[in-house]
Amino acid sequence: MRMGPDELPKHVLMTSDTLGGVWTYSIELARELTQAGVHVSLAAMGNPLLREQATEANAIPGLSIYESQFKLEWMDEPWSDVAAAGEWLLGLERMLQPDLIHLNNFVHGALSWRSPSLIVGHSCVLSWWSAVKRSVVPEQYFTYQNRVSLGLHGVDLVVAPSHSMLRDLNHHYLPFPNGMTIPNGRRPECFRPGAKEPFVFSCGRVWDEAKNIFALHEVAPSLHWPVYIAGQHTHPNGKAAEMPNLISLGQLSQQDIASRYARASIYALPARYEPFGLSILEAALSGCALVLGDIPTLRENWTDAAVFVSPDDPAELRDEINWLIANSGERAGLAMRAQVRARDFTSKRMASGYFHAYRVARERFQQRAASSHEERQTACVSYSSAIH
């Protein structure tokens, strides 16, 4: 290993996908790592990079992008692509010789990595299914469950962005002793309040039942302000979510989304499942009053700084939003508390957590290597005794 006991890795090979918040997280963390002198090689999977994504990545000195279009493990019939992606990633490790492997997906944790490795569990199918469908995952996902479990138990450390998500991973994939929570972060200077206007805003994957945007669609005709929504309406399988009661802005650039946050008085996300919620953090930094789904993860991060509503009660959602609309003082106070809380979730604090996580992963990798060496030595002694 090229790292000393207290050194940061000089080179991290990190996986990402191009379809949602994992990309935003990866770029935010890579920016902080490179500023600390760490070279990051980002292996992107999923769809081709959008022009904005490529521009954003290319603007970071010390970041190299390796692009692919392999299916992600949660997609329909992904396994041949997942296997091919594994060979591609191992090839990158051989070519680049990084000091550490940082996986933002699960299955590839079971690969024979030569370097310390960790997985960050941003979300998973089983916890999504439990929260959204409220039932046991169907048999078609048993292969996914087994492959994810192997990945989680194959790395030196598992990280999650919230305590709730870490508990879910332990529950669904057999407990593992090597877990750590590191909240996600954003740069506060990128999201600032502006002159607030009378509208409700939300953003994210509109097609994702976990976001529960349909609840906003249901109540929008009864709200005193219009509701604007930004994000993808079409699932990767081609099925589109139609919500005519909302004013759709489509998929916006980061700059345009930041402008909407700055102007929005209320940000609403009555989520059924949200392992962290980067859009909520961005809205809070932008001075929005928050109306959120009453789920453990969001309670963990935003208690006393948001209004919580049952994801199953559209009437409660309607009443709470209209109450905030009618009470400007309460709305302003709620927005201020959210903005103060949001300062706990900075990209620098996130990076500091990962500096520690990388050291822990390296120590456990070295412990496993020493243990394997001792086991081999014991086996040799036993074999030598047996033949004599």
N, C-alpha and C positions, 0 to 999 in steps of 0.2 A: 504493500500500500504506500502511496506517496504522501499521505497525510500524517502529520504528527498528532499526538493525543488531543491537542486543543485547537487544531487548525480546522478551518473550513475546507470543504472539498474544493479543489481547483477547477473541477469540471463535473457537471451534473448532466446526465441524460434523463430527460423528463418526457413523459408521454402526455398528450392532450387530445381533445377532440374539438371539432370546429363548430359544433351545433348549438352551444349554449353557454351557460355560466362557467363551465370548466375552462373554456378558452380565456374568458376574462380573468379568471383566477390565475391561470398559468402565466399570462402576460404580466399581470400585476406582480406576481412573485418573482418571475424572471427578471423584471426590471430592478427589483430590490437586490436580488442575488448578484446580478452583474455589476451593480454599483458598489457591492462589497468585494468585487474582484473575482467572482465565480463565473466561469464560462458556462453557459447553458446551451445544450443542444436539445431543441424541442422537436419531438417526433409527433407530427399531427396525423390523426386518423379521422375517418368520416368523410364529409363532403370536402371538395376542394376549398382552399382558403378564399374567402371573399376579398375583394380588392382592399377594403378597409382593414381587414385582418392582416393581410400581407404588408400593407403600409405601416401599420402599428408595430408589427414585429421587426420590420427592417429598420425602424427608427431606434432600436435598442442596441447600442454597441455591446459586443460580447454575447449576443444571442444568435445562434444558427438555427435555421428552420429546415427540417427534413419532412417533406410532405408526402402523404399517401392518401388513398381513398378506400382503405380497408373498412368493411363494416364494423360497427361497434358491437360489443358482446350482448347488449340489451336488444338489439334489432332482431327482426325475423330471420331465422335460418342463417346465423352469422358464422358458424363454426369453421368452415373452410377458410373464410377470410381471417378469422381470429388466429388460426394456425399459421397462415401465411404471414400475418402481421408479427407473430412471435418469431418466426425465422428472420424477418426483416429487422426486428429490434435486436436480436442476438448478433446479427451481422453489423449493426451500428455499434454495438458494444465492442465487438472485436476490432472494428475500424477506428473508433474514437478513443477507446480505452479510458472511459470516464472513471472518476473516483466513487461515484454513487449513482444508483438508479432510483429515480423518483417516478413512481407509477400513479397516474390519475385514472386508472382502470384496474379491475380486479384480476382477471384470469391470467394475465401475464406474470403475476407474482409467482406462479409455479414454475417458471422457466429456470434453467440452470445458470443463474447469473454468477459472474465472477467477482462482482463488486457488491458492497453492502446495498440493500434494497429496502424501500418502504413503499407502502400503498396508502393513498389518501382516498377514503371512501366518501365521495361527494353525495351519492345516492345509490340506491340499488332497487332491483325489480321487486324483491320480496317485501321490503319495508314499504315501497310504493304501493304494492298490491294490498298489503294489510291495512294501510291508511285510507286508500281510495276505494277499494272494492269491499273492504271489511269481511274478507273471507280467506280461506286457505288458498295458497297459490296452486293453480292447476298443474296437472302432471306434465304438461308441455314445458314447464320451467324447471323440472327436476335436474336436467342436465346443467342448466345455468347455475342452479343452487350448488351442485357438486363442484362445478368448475370454479365458481367464486370462492367456495370454502377452501379448495386446494390453494388458490392464489393467496388468500389471506393468511393461511398457515405456512406459506412458503417464504414469506419475507421476514426481514429482521424487525420491522416495526409497522404497526397500523395506526394511521392518523385519521381523525374525523373532524369536521368543522364545528361540531357541537357535541355535548355530552349525550344528548338524546340520540344522535345518529350513531355514536359509538356503542351505546346500549343496544340499538337495533341490530347492528352488525354482529355483536356477541350473541344476540338472541337467535338470529336466523341462520348463522353459519358456524355454530359451536364456539364456545368461549375461547378466546386466545389471551395469553398473559401480557402481550406486548402492545398495549393500546395507549394512545395519547390524544388529547383534544387540543387543536390549534384553531381558533376562530379565523375565518377569512377576514380580509381587510381591503380597504380602498384608500386612495390618496384624498384627503379632505379637500385639497386645493382644486380638485377636478369637479367638485359639486358644491355650488354656492347658492343660497337663496336669492331669488329675484323679487320683483314686484308681483305679489300673488294675485291670481285671477280666479274667477268663480267657476272652477271645474274640478272634477275628480279624474285622477289619472291612474292607470295600471299598465304594467308591461310584463312580457314574458312569452313563453310558448303558449299561445292561445289554445292550441289543440290539446294541451296536457291537462287531463282531468284533475291532476294534483293541484294545479294553480286555482281551479274552481272559478275561472273567469265567467263561466256560464251563470253563476249566481249574480254577478254584476249585470249581466244581460237581462236576467229576470227582473231585477228591481229598477233598472235604469228608467223606465217610463214613470216611476213613482218618485224619482229623486228631483230635487229642486234645481240641481245643476246638471249639465251634460257630463257624460263619462267618455273619456278618450282612452283608447287601448293601442299600444304599440307592441309588435312582435309577430312571430310566424303564425299564420293561420293553418298551414298545411303540414300534417304529420309526414315524417319520412316515407310512410307507406302510400302517400298520395291523397289521403282522406283530409278534406278541409273542414274546419270548424266555422259554421256560419252563425254570426251573432249580430243581426241588423239593428238591435237596440243600442249598440255601442258605436261610437264614432271611431272607425278603424284608421290608424295612421300607417299601417303596414310595418315593415321592418326598417327601423330608423338607424342612422349612424349614431355612434356614441355621443357625438357633439349635439345632435338633434335631441336625443333622449335627455341629455343633461339640461338642455334648454327647456324641455317640457317639465322636468322635475322642478326647475327653478321657478316656473310660473304656476305650477299646480298648488292648490291650497290643501288638497287631501290626496293621499295615496292609499288605495284600497287593494288588498290582496287577501281574500277570504280563504286562504289555502287549506286544503285537506292534508297536504304533505309538502314540507319545505325543510330540507336538512340544514340549511342556513338562511338563504335569502339575500343574495347580493343586491337585488333590485330594491329591497326594503332598506338596506343600508344606504344605498345611493339616494333614495328619496328622503331619508332622515337627514343626511348631510345637506340636502337641498332645502331643508326647512318645511317639509310637508308634515301635516298631521297624519298619523298612521291609523288605518283600520285594518286589522289583521285577523286571520283565522285563529281560533282558540285551540292551538295545538302545542305540545310540549316544547318543541324546538323554538317556536316564536315567543312563548312565555319565558323560556330560558334567556333569550337575548333582550326582550323588549318589555318585560313587566314594569309597570308604572310609567311607561313611555309610549303606550299605544292603547287604543280601544280594541278589545278582543270580542269577536262574535263567533257563534257556532257556525261552522261551515255548512251545517244542515238546516239553517234557519234563515231563509231570505228575508223574512219580515224583520228580524233583528238587525240584519245588515242594512236594510232600508232605513229603519228607525235611527240607528246610530249615525249613519251618514247624514241624514236630514237634521239630526240634533246638532251635529258639528257645524253644518251649514248655517243653522239658525243662531249659533252661539259663537261669535267671533273671538271672544275673550278666551273661552275654553279651547277653541281650536288653536289659537296662538300659543297658549300655555302648553298644550300637548305637543305641538311642533317643536317648541323650545326644548322640552324634556327629551324628545327623540333626538334632536341635534346634539345635545350634551352626551347622551348615551352613545351615539354613533362615533364619538371621538375615542371610544374604547376600542374600536375596530379599524385600526389604521394598517396600511400595508407594511409599515416599518415594524409594527408590533407583530404582525403575522410572520414577517421574515425572521425576526428574532426567535420566534417559536420554532421555525424550521431549522435555524442554525443549531438549536439544541437537539431537535429531532435527528438531524444528520449525525451528530456526535453519538447519540444513543444507538442509532442504527449501526454505525461503525463498530461501537463497542460490542454489540450483540453479534455482529458478523464475526468479529475476532474471537469471541467466546465460543461460537459454534465451530469455527475452524479449529480452535484448540481442542475442543471436546472431540471432534472427529479424529484429530490426530492421536489423542489419547486412546480412543476406541480402536484405532488401527494398530497402535503399539501394543495394546492389551491383547488384541486378536493375534498378532504376530508371536507374542510371548507364549500364548496358549497353544498355538499351532506348533511352535518349536518344542514345547514340553511334550506335546502329544506324540510327535514323531521320534522323540528320543526316549 
